[in-house]
Amino acid sequence: MIRLYILDNHPLILEGLYSLLSIEKDIIIAGHARNGNDCLTFLQNNTIDLILMDVRLPDMDGVDLCATIRMEHPEIMIIGLSSLTEGKCVTGMIENGASGYVLNNVEREELLYAIHVVYEGDTYFSKEAKLAIQNERKNARHHFPHLTRREKEVLFLIAEGNTNPEIAEQLFISADTVNSHRKNLLAKLEVKNTAMLIKYAINNKLLV
């Protein structure tokens, strides 16, 4: 079962998503909120798998909230859900750990597909989100996604052939946290597997 949390500033969208997804046999709506603070409070005492997150919230920026949740709860996957298709908004969510991004007028079938793909550990971005990412990168051809210090450390150790448990031991963090960093690197650099990740890092001199 997929334990899902819905975070959206718009009551009608929140109600629609709840009605749409609560009838799915393999999805449990664990909770919902209209602002970031309520979401963070909920996460302190509840376990969920995935958040559908509105990027525009009344009390905080969704991009910043995404980073906070991924830092405090690296096991939770996040899909950005918004009407915003600006490149900086989409790439900001990716760079802060989101595993997917879809528009809030998404068709039911696509939304369900995105949820299952991300839950299984992959990434999913709608056609509009992919286009926004491409346009953003065309406008900044020499700009690479920002990698945190820890992500760079994990990237170096991956390139040296270390497994997740070996990296965890060397960095004094859990294997789950390493796996979260690995997924973030794949999403940020838009590659599908470890081989492509290392190739990208070498080609773009990220290991120098």
Buried (B, 14 or more C-beta within 10 A) or exposed (E): EBBBBBBBBBEEBBEBBBEEBEEBEEBBBBBBBBBBEBBBEBBEEEEBBBBBBBBBBEEBBBBEBBBBBBBEBBEBBBBBBBEBBEBBBBBBBBBBBBBBBBBBEBEEEBBBBBBBBBBEEBBBBBEBBBBBBEEBBEEEEEEEBEBBEBBBBBBBBBBEEBEBEBBBEBBEBBBEBBBBBBBBBBBBBBBEEBEEBBEBBEEEEBEE
